[in-house]
Amino acid sequence: MNFPENPAVAIVASLKDKAGMLISSILKSEFGFRPTEKTFDSNPVFSNAKMELYFTREKQIFADYVNEIPADFLVFASRHSSKAGTPSLTVHTIGNWSEAQLGGKSRQLVSTSAFLQRNYLLALAERKRVLGLAHEVTMEVTHHGPWLEKPCIFIEVGSDEEQWGNETACRAVAGAIANCTSFESTAVPCIGFGGTHYATEFTKVAQRLNYAFSFMVPKHALEFLDEGMVRQMVERTIEKPTLAVLDWKGLGRQKEKVLGLLDSIGLKRVRSRQLLSPNSGPEKEAGNQSKES
């Protein structure tokens, strides 16, 4: 992927998204976003010295037409929804491991940046501390649409109606976007395999160590994984991952399959526990010595 040295970044919010609209309001009131002469989807476009802010009438996960926005990278300011309703600040990449049910295309991943995802994760954690929030800060695994030709990422406030209207939580996301939209890092670019929807192990690795994740496939989607999908994970990451991190217990019965796929494309691998507990000593994987970075 050819990615410019100084990419043009656009923020996208949906008029149907309560959190996205509050985040946008804070960007306008506190971070210098002013109306321009341009419009998109019959709505004014705002900008500051660094980025532009666009609005869509459609839910973001179905708004494939935002690909028409003249930018190199799209940042979706959005709500996060879960049945548990846990207060959270999340960031994640997008795409579908199997059939598309919530936008996007079946078995297609949308390009992204591992470095930006880590920078946002760390920024959200810092803003949680400074603002005194009790929210969980986490990466989510790759999921949902829209389908885009250009790279993007979602940064979200969760996980229910009350939190979508939480001004302090939305201020944390707005601040992360306004001040920490950076594609620079010295971290090792990675992809992740295994675990739950909330990528607990990979979040710990990214927060505590110098590793940056792009695409992460959860345990429940491993049955759909094939060599083509793994190659997408690598090729559609701007920084080209050099390492696969495994949530070993979170691979379930798919351990042999995942190891075989990584061997087929020649990607090094390491268990998340080995990174988090480096003094635990060498481990065996399916009869072969574990490959470590």
C-alpha positions in Angstrom: 0.0 0.0 0.0 1.3 3.4 -1.0 0.6 5.8 1.9 1.6 9.4 1.8 4.2 10.8 4.3 1.7 13.5 5.4 -1.7 11.9 4.9 -4.9 14.0 4.8 -7.2 12.7 7.6 -10.9 13.1 7.7 -13.1 12.5 10.8 -16.6 11.0 10.0 -19.6 11.1 12.3 -23.2 10.0 11.7 -26.2 12.2 12.4 -27.8 9.0 13.7 -25.0 8.4 16.3 -25.5 10.2 19.6 -21.9 9.7 20.7 -20.5 10.7 17.4 -22.5 13.9 17.4 -21.4 14.8 20.9 -17.7 14.1 20.0 -18.1 16.3 16.9 -19.7 19.1 19.0 -16.7 19.0 21.3 -14.3 19.1 18.3 -16.0 22.2 17.1 -16.2 24.0 20.4 -12.8 23.1 21.9 -10.5 22.1 19.0 -11.0 24.8 16.4 -13.1 23.0 13.8 -14.9 25.7 11.8 -17.4 25.4 8.9 -16.0 25.5 5.3 -17.7 26.2 2.0 -17.7 22.5 1.2 -20.6 20.1 1.8 -20.9 16.3 2.0 -24.2 14.3 2.1 -26.0 17.7 2.3 -24.1 18.7 5.4 -21.4 21.3 5.9 -17.8 20.2 6.2 -15.8 21.5 9.1 -12.0 21.8 9.4 -9.1 23.0 11.6 -5.5 23.3 10.7 -5.0 19.5 10.7 -8.1 17.6 9.7 -11.6 17.9 8.3 -14.9 16.8 9.9 -17.6 15.2 7.8 -21.2 14.1 8.6 -23.2 11.3 7.1 -27.0 10.7 7.2 -26.5 7.0 7.1 -25.2 4.8 10.0 -21.5 4.6 9.6 -21.3 0.8 9.3 -23.4 1.0 6.1 -22.0 4.3 4.7 -19.8 2.9 2.0 -20.1 6.1 0.1 -17.8 7.9 2.6 -15.1 6.4 0.4 -15.8 9.5 -1.8 -14.4 11.8 0.9 -11.2 13.4 -0.4 -8.8 12.1 2.3 -6.1 9.5 2.7 -7.4 8.1 6.0 -10.8 8.1 7.7 -11.4 8.2 11.5 -14.9 7.2 12.5 -16.0 8.9 15.8 -18.7 6.5 17.0 -20.8 5.0 19.7 -20.0 1.4 20.9 -22.9 -0.8 21.9 -23.0 -3.9 24.1 -25.6 -5.7 26.1 -23.6 -5.4 29.3 -23.5 -1.6 28.9 -20.0 -1.4 30.5 -18.7 2.2 30.3 -15.8 2.0 27.8 -13.5 3.8 25.4 -12.6 1.6 22.5 -10.7 1.5 19.2 -10.8 -1.1 16.4 -10.2 -1.9 12.8 -13.0 -3.1 10.5 -13.8 -5.9 8.2 -15.6 -9.3 8.1 -14.1 -12.7 8.8 -17.2 -14.5 7.3 -20.5 -13.3 5.9 -21.1 -9.6 6.2 -24.0 -8.9 8.6 -23.3 -5.4 9.8 -22.1 -3.7 6.7 -18.9 -4.2 4.6 -18.2 -7.1 2.4 -18.0 -10.8 3.2 -14.5 -12.0 4.0 -12.9 -8.6 3.3 -10.8 -6.4 5.6 -10.5 -2.6 5.2 -7.0 -1.2 5.3 -5.7 0.4 8.5 -2.8 1.6 10.6 -1.4 -0.4 13.5 0.5 2.6 14.7 -2.5 4.8 14.8 -4.5 2.2 16.6 -1.9 2.0 19.4 -1.5 5.8 19.5 -5.3 6.1 20.1 -5.3 3.3 22.7 -2.6 5.0 24.7 -4.2 8.4 24.3 -7.6 7.1 25.6 -5.9 5.5 28.6 -4.1 8.8 29.4 -7.3 10.8 29.0 -9.2 8.3 31.2 -6.6 9.1 33.9 -6.6 12.8 33.5 -10.4 13.2 33.3 -11.0 10.7 36.2 -13.1 8.3 34.1 -13.9 4.8 35.3 -14.3 3.5 31.8 -12.5 0.4 30.5 -10.0 1.3 27.7 -9.5 -1.5 25.2 -9.0 -2.5 21.6 -11.8 -4.6 20.0 -11.1 -7.3 17.4 -11.8 -6.5 13.8 -15.5 -6.4 12.9 -18.3 -4.8 10.8 -18.5 -2.3 7.9 -18.5 -0.1 6.0 -16.6 -1.3 2.9 -13.9 1.2 1.9 -11.1 1.4 -0.6 -9.2 3.7 1.7 -7.8 3.0 5.2 -9.8 3.8 8.3 -10.3 3.1 12.0 -13.1 3.4 14.6 -12.7 5.2 17.9 -15.7 4.9 20.2 -17.6 5.6 23.5 -19.6 2.8 25.0 -21.7 1.1 25.7 -25.2 2.4 26.2 -27.5 5.4 25.8 -26.3 7.0 29.0 -22.6 6.7 28.1 -23.1 8.0 24.5 -24.3 11.2 26.1 -21.4 11.3 28.7 -19.7 14.6 27.9 -16.5 13.7 29.7 -16.1 10.4 27.9 -16.8 12.0 24.6 -14.3 14.7 25.4 -11.7 11.9 25.9 -12.3 10.6 22.4 -12.4 14.1 20.9 -9.1 14.9 22.6 -7.5 11.7 21.3 -8.5 12.5 17.8 -7.5 16.1 17.8 -4.1 15.7 19.5 -3.0 12.1 18.9 -3.8 11.3 15.2 -0.3 10.2 14.4 1.0 7.5 12.2 4.5 7.6 13.7 5.8 5.0 16.2 8.8 2.8 17.0 6.6 -0.1 17.9 6.7 -3.5 16.2 3.7 -3.9 13.9 1.7 -7.0 14.7 -1.5 -9.0 14.0 -3.4 -10.9 16.6 -5.1 -14.3 16.8 -7.5 -15.7 19.4 -9.3 -14.5 22.4 -12.6 -12.7 22.9 -14.2 -9.7 21.2 -12.5 -7.4 23.7 -8.9 -8.1 22.9 -7.7 -8.3 26.5 -4.4 -9.9 25.9 -3.5 -7.8 22.9 -4.5 -4.6 24.7 -2.2 -5.5 27.6 0.7 -6.1 25.1 0.1 -2.8 23.3 -0.2 -0.8 26.5 2.7 -2.3 28.4 5.2 -3.1 25.6 6.3 -1.6 22.3 4.0 -3.5 20.0 1.2 -2.1 17.7 -1.7 -4.2 16.5 -3.7 -3.8 13.3 -6.1 -6.7 12.6 -7.1 -9.1 15.4 -9.2 -12.2 14.7 -11.2 -13.6 17.7 -11.6 -17.3 18.7 -15.1 -17.5 17.4 -14.0 -16.5 13.8 -10.9 -18.7 13.5 -12.9 -21.4 11.8 -13.4 -19.1 8.8 -9.7 -18.2 8.6 -7.6 -19.2 5.5 -4.3 -18.2 4.0 -6.0 -15.4 1.9 -7.5 -13.8 5.0 -4.1 -13.9 6.8 -2.5 -12.3 3.8 -5.1 -9.6 3.9 -4.2 -8.9 7.6 -0.6 -8.3 6.5 -1.1 -6.6 3.2 -3.9 -4.2 4.3 -1.9 -2.9 7.2 0.0 0.2 6.3 3.1 -0.7 8.4 3.3 -4.3 7.2 3.3 -6.6 10.3 6.4 -8.6 11.0 4.9 -10.7 13.9 1.8 -12.6 14.8 0.9 -12.6 18.5 -1.2 -15.6 19.7 -3.6 -15.6 22.6 -2.7 -19.2 23.1 -5.6 -20.3 25.3 -7.9 -18.2 23.2 -7.1 -20.2 20.1 -9.1 -23.2 21.4 -9.2 -26.1 18.9 -7.8 -24.0 16.1 -4.1 -24.0 17.3 -2.8 -26.3 14.6 -4.7 -24.5 11.9 -3.4 -21.1 12.9 0.2 -22.3 13.2 0.0 -23.9 9.8 -1.4 -20.7 8.2 1.4 -18.6 9.7 4.0 -21.0 8.5 2.5 -20.9 5.0 3.2 -17.2 4.7 6.4 -17.2 6.7 5.3 -14.9 9.6 7.1 -15.2 12.9 4.9 -15.8 16.0 4.9 -15.5 19.7 2.4 -16.0 22.5 1.0 -13.0 24.3 1.9 -14.6 27.6 5.6 -14.9 26.6 5.7 -11.2 25.8 3.9 -10.2 29.0 6.0 -12.7 31.1 9.4 -12.9 29.3 11.0 -14.8 32.2 8.6 -17.7 31.9 11.0 -19.6 29.7 10.7 -21.3 26.2 7.4 -23.0 25.4 6.5 -25.7 22.9 3.9 -25.2 20.1 2.5 -28.4 18.6 5.8 -30.2 18.9 7.9 -27.3 17.5 9.8 -24.6 19.2 7.9 -21.3 19.4 9.2 -18.6 17.1 9.7 -15.3 18.9 10.7 -11.9 17.8 
